[in-house]
């Protein structure tokens, strides 16, 4: 995380995780230095960060992302 903050502090980190809401996001500058991060408290659902993304698209692309990473519904 130190390198991200040093070189890309104005970037947004996007996580793809195999759970109900697949996509999460957080500004690098808003993340603290920690050994582990909690998806529920340290990150936002992607549509909370990017307000023009709608829930239907999140569901569609979430299913596609799960297929790509080998997670079956």
N, C-alpha and C positions, 0 to 999 in steps of 0.2 A: 504494500500500500504506500510505502514511503516513495517509491519511484513514481507511482501514479500521481501522488500529490505534488511531487517535485516537477515532473515534466508535463503532466496532463491534468492539472487541478481544475480546469474549466470543463473537463469532459464529464460525460454521464456513463456510469457503469450499468450495463444491462445484464441481468442474470436470467437464465433459462433453467427452470427447475421442474421436476416431474411432480407437480401437485395441481390442485384444482385451478388456481391461477398460475399459469406457466411463466409469465414474464414479470420481472421486477426491475426497478431502476432506482438509482440514487446518484446525486452529484458527488463526484470524487471529493470536492472541497468540503462536503458535509459529513463525510465519513471520518470517524475517529480512528486512531491507530489502536487496533485490538488484535488479539490472537485469533478469535473467532467472531463471526457476525451472525446475528439473528435475522432471518429473512422477514419476520413479522414486525420487528421493531426498528431495524436499521435501514430497511428498504421500503419503497412505495410500490403499489401495483403500477404497472407501466402506464395505464390510462390516467392515473393520478398525476404522473409527471408530464405526460404528453396528452393534453386535454382534447386534442382533435382525434385521438384514437378511440373508436367506439368498442363496446363490449362484444358485439358480434364478430368484429375482426379479431379481437383477442381470442375468442373461442376457436375461430377457424384456424388461425395461425398457431395457436397453442396445440391443437390436434396435429397439425403438420410438423411442428417442432418435436412432439413426442414420437411421431413416426420416425423422424430422422435420427433421434437419439436411442431408438429401440425400445420405447416404452409403449406397451399396448394399453388401450383403453378398456 
